[in-house]
Amino acid sequence: MEFDEFKRRMLVSFRLDLNSYKETQLKRRMDGLLARQKIKDYADLLHLLTSDRMAYQTFLDHLTINVSEFFRDPHRWLELEKKMLPELLQPRGTIKIWSAACSIGAEPYSLGILLDELGPTRPHRLDATDIDKTILDTAQAGRYNQDAVRSVGKERLSKYFTASGSHYLINENIKKMVSYKRHDLLTDIYPQGYDLIVCRNVTIYFTREAQDKINKGFSQSLQPGGFLFIGGSEMIFNYQELGLEKISPCFYRKRK
């Protein structure tokens, strides 16, 4: 089975659009998976994935890049804390946030910490989604190694985490703020009405067409005046066409 046919069959069987991933990177990762698991070819891989649910989860874990930490790129999170969130909270009181492709949960919990500091006791809504069910289970557990919390200040670490051996457990109050759900950015319908969408260091793995589709979906999901927070290595070239204005390297605002 050729690689193109494998991708077509994955779309039919799992609604997983591998054509939207950058070809060279994806092929390299898939060939590495075949070699490590001693799978003969793509036909055998497809048979394994369709017959073994755990094998499919392992495949998703390999496909997605689950590298995340709390307050990754601290200067950008400080900008969010000092400028964007107060601008949203002042007129609204409560806000609705979507952490898309949330990985291990460090990003939505970072948002929860900021909301607890800036708007405590308010019924904010914080939705977190990812394509990978296994990683969502990890996020809901809220248990992190030292690398994941290296950008968390001492006061926050003491207030919002409990040490457990060499790991840290996120505070239950912060954990309860986040609602997790599986969502595929390439195929699923986008939820609506958000004041802030955070999706960082994700679209760099997709083709330009897929990036445009995702960014259009995010723009449509934002309330007028809402913000989109992306990664430092990402850029939205056609932001004006999407009804967005660029505020700083990582922040875009939907025009009112």
Stockholm file with secondary structure:
# STOCKHOLM 1.0

chainA/1-256         MEFDEFKRRMLVSFRLDLNSYKETQLKRRMDGLLARQKIKDYADLLHLLTSDRMAYQTFLDHLTINVSEFFRDPHRWLELEKKMLPELLQPRGTIKIWSAACSIGAEPYSLGILLDELGPTRPHRLDATDIDKTILDTAQAGRYNQDAVRSVGKERLSKYFTASGSHYLINENIKKMVSYKRHDLLTDIYPQGYDLIVCRNVTIYFTREAQDKINKGFSQSLQPGGFLFIGGSEMIFNYQELGLEKISPCFYRKRK
#=GR chainA/1-256 SS CCHHHHHHHHHHHHCCCGGGBCHHHHHHHHHHHHHHTTCCSHHHHHHHHHHCHHHHHHHHHHHSCCCCCTTSSHHHHHHIIIIIHHHHHHHHSSCEEEECSCTTTHHHHHHHHHHHHHSTTSCCEEEEEESCHHHHHHHHHTEECTGGGTTSCHHHHHHHEEEETTEEEECHHHHHHEEEEECCTTTSCCCCCEEEEECCSCGGGBCHHHHHHHHHHHHHHEEEEEEEECCTTCCCTTTTTTTEEEEETTEEEECC
#=GC SS_cons         CCHHHHHHHHHHHHCCCGGGBCHHHHHHHHHHHHHHTTCCSHHHHHHHHHHCHHHHHHHHHHHSCCCCCTTSSHHHHHHIIIIIHHHHHHHHSSCEEEECSCTTTHHHHHHHHHHHHHSTTSCCEEEEEESCHHHHHHHHHTEECTGGGTTSCHHHHHHHEEEETTEEEECHHHHHHEEEEECCTTTSCCCCCEEEEECCSCGGGBCHHHHHHHHHHHHHHEEEEEEEECCTTCCCTTTTTTTEEEEETTEEEECC
//
